Amino acid sequence: MLAMNCRSTYRVRAEKKSAPCIEHPGDAIIRVNRACVCISSY
């Protein structure tokens, strides 16, 4: 899966990460269909 990683000002990367898993009884895995990253507040 791809994950967005904000490293610093103007440095945003999409990185491959392993699939999430349930570790605790209260955990939940959600699927995000659309998202927007605004980094203008740095």
C-alpha positions in Angstrom: 0.0 0.0 0.0 1.1 3.6 -0.4 1.5 6.0 2.5 2.1 9.8 2.4 5.1 10.9 4.4 5.6 14.6 5.1 9.3 15.0 5.9 9.8 18.8 6.0 8.8 21.9 4.0 8.1 20.9 0.4 9.3 17.3 1.0 6.3 15.0 0.7 6.7 11.4 -0.5 4.5 8.5 -1.3 6.2 5.3 0.2 5.3 1.7 0.0 4.3 0.3 3.5 3.2 -3.1 4.6 -0.5 -3.9 5.0 -2.0 -2.9 8.3 -3.0 -5.6 10.8 -5.2 -5.7 13.9 -3.0 -5.8 17.0 -5.5 -4.9 19.8 -9.2 -5.6 20.3 -10.1 -1.9 19.9 -8.2 -1.5 16.6 -9.9 -0.8 13.3 -8.6 -0.7 9.7 -10.3 1.9 7.5 -10.0 2.5 3.8 -9.5 6.1 2.6 -10.9 6.6 -0.9 -9.8 10.3 -1.4 -7.6 12.6 0.5 -5.8 15.9 0.1 -2.6 17.0 1.8 -2.2 20.7 2.4 1.4 21.7 3.4 1.0 25.4 3.2 0.9 25.8 7.0 4.6 24.9 7.5 
